């Protein structure tokens, strides 16, 4: 059990009132253009926002698809050029072998002997000087 409340010998002082302000607060100025009572607040994004967002998404999708198509086309062109380069290198190798075979000194010597030509003797070679061609 608890003890009964004690009586205070002196009375509790009442709270003091604050001093009145030195100046009176200004009243709020009236709103020059009051809001329309029938206009309601917009809830959620506006239709123009959705249209603009949809246009951006569509543009990005079209750009992505066209870039992929261009990449595939470039890869196809690169393969065509690579195949053409390979065939030209093979053709060049064949032509270099043909030139080497046709210009070989032993083949030319065989052809000359077959057609009745003979190699000149050591002193039979004469170098001709043609006038006007000495500086060339």
C-alpha positions as CSV (number, residue, x, y, z in Angstrom):
1,X,0.0,0.0,0.0
2,X,1.2,3.5,-0.7
3,X,1.4,6.5,1.6
4,X,-1.1,9.2,1.4
5,X,-0.2,12.4,-0.4
6,X,1.4,15.1,1.7
7,X,0.1,18.6,2.0
8,X,2.5,21.4,1.0
9,X,3.1,24.1,3.4
10,X,3.3,26.9,0.9
11,X,1.1,27.3,-2.1
12,X,2.5,26.6,-5.6
13,X,3.0,29.9,-7.6
14,X,0.9,30.3,-10.7
15,X,2.7,30.6,-14.0
16,X,3.4,34.1,-15.1
17,X,2.0,35.5,-18.3
18,X,4.4,36.5,-21.0
19,X,4.7,40.2,-21.7
20,X,2.8,41.4,-24.8
21,X,4.8,41.7,-28.0
22,X,6.4,45.1,-28.7
23,X,4.6,45.3,-32.1
24,X,1.6,43.7,-33.6
25,X,2.2,41.1,-36.2
26,X,1.3,42.0,-39.8
27,X,-1.6,40.4,-41.4
28,X,-1.1,38.1,-44.4
29,X,-1.7,39.9,-47.7
30,X,-4.6,38.6,-49.7
31,X,-3.9,36.1,-52.6
32,X,-4.1,38.2,-55.9
33,X,-5.3,35.2,-58.0
34,X,-7.2,32.8,-55.9
35,X,-7.2,29.2,-57.2
36,X,-10.2,28.0,-59.2
37,X,-12.5,26.0,-57.0
38,X,-13.5,23.6,-59.8
39,X,-9.9,22.8,-60.8
40,X,-8.6,19.7,-59.3
41,X,-5.0,18.7,-58.6
42,X,-3.3,16.6,-61.2
43,X,-2.8,13.0,-60.2
44,X,0.1,11.1,-61.9
45,X,2.0,11.9,-65.0
46,X,0.4,13.9,-67.8
47,X,-0.5,12.5,-71.2
48,X,2.2,14.6,-72.8
49,X,4.8,13.0,-70.6
50,X,3.7,9.5,-71.6
51,X,3.7,10.5,-75.3
52,X,7.2,12.0,-75.0
53,X,8.5,9.0,-73.2
54,X,7.0,6.6,-75.7
55,X,8.5,8.6,-78.6
56,X,12.0,8.4,-77.0
57,X,11.7,4.7,-76.3
58,X,10.5,4.1,-79.9
59,X,13.4,6.1,-81.3
60,X,15.9,4.2,-79.2
61,X,14.4,0.9,-80.3
62,X,14.6,1.9,-84.0
63,X,18.1,3.1,-83.6
64,X,19.2,-0.1,-81.9
65,X,17.6,-2.3,-84.6
66,X,19.2,-0.2,-87.4
67,X,22.6,-0.3,-85.8
68,X,22.4,-4.1,-85.6
69,X,21.4,-4.3,-89.2
70,X,24.3,-2.0,-90.2
71,X,26.7,-4.2,-88.2
72,X,25.5,-7.4,-89.9
73,X,25.8,-5.7,-93.3
74,X,29.3,-4.5,-92.5
75,X,30.2,-8.1,-91.4
76,X,28.9,-9.5,-94.7
77,X,30.9,-6.9,-96.7
78,X,34.0,-7.8,-94.7
79,X,33.6,-11.5,-95.5
80,X,33.1,-10.7,-99.2
81,X,36.3,-8.6,-99.2
82,X,38.2,-11.3,-97.3
83,X,37.2,-13.9,-99.8
84,X,38.1,-11.7,-102.7
85,X,41.5,-10.9,-101.1
86,X,42.2,-14.7,-100.6
87,X,41.3,-15.4,-104.3
88,X,43.5,-12.5,-105.5
89,X,46.5,-13.7,-103.3
90,X,46.1,-17.2,-104.9
91,X,46.0,-15.7,-108.4
92,X,49.1,-13.6,-107.6
93,X,51.0,-16.6,-106.3
94,X,50.1,-18.5,-109.5
95,X,51.2,-15.6,-111.7
96,X,54.5,-15.1,-109.8
97,X,55.3,-18.8,-110.4
98,X,54.4,-18.5,-114.1
99,X,56.7,-15.5,-114.4
100,X,59.6,-17.3,-112.6
101,X,59.1,-20.4,-114.8
102,X,58.9,-18.4,-118.1
103,X,61.9,-16.1,-117.4
104,X,64.3,-18.8,-116.1
105,X,67.6,-18.7,-118.0
106,X,67.7,-22.5,-118.5
107,X,64.3,-22.5,-120.3
108,X,65.5,-19.6,-122.5
109,X,68.7,-21.4,-123.3
110,X,66.8,-24.6,-124.3
111,X,64.5,-22.6,-126.5
112,X,67.5,-20.8,-128.1
113,X,69.3,-24.2,-128.9
114,X,66.1,-25.7,-130.2
115,X,65.7,-22.7,-132.7
116,X,69.4,-22.9,-133.9
117,X,70.8,-20.0,-131.8
118,X,74.3,-20.4,-130.2
119,X,76.0,-18.5,-127.4
120,X,78.6,-16.0,-128.8
121,X,82.3,-16.5,-128.3
122,X,84.1,-14.5,-125.7
123,X,85.4,-11.8,-128.1
124,X,82.4,-11.7,-130.3
125,X,80.2,-9.4,-128.1
126,X,80.2,-5.8,-129.3
127,X,78.6,-3.0,-127.3
128,X,77.1,-0.4,-129.7
129,X,77.0,3.3,-128.7
130,X,74.0,5.0,-130.2
131,X,74.5,8.8,-130.5
132,X,72.1,10.8,-128.2
133,X,71.6,8.1,-125.7
134,X,74.9,8.4,-123.7
135,X,73.2,10.5,-120.9
136,X,70.3,8.1,-120.4
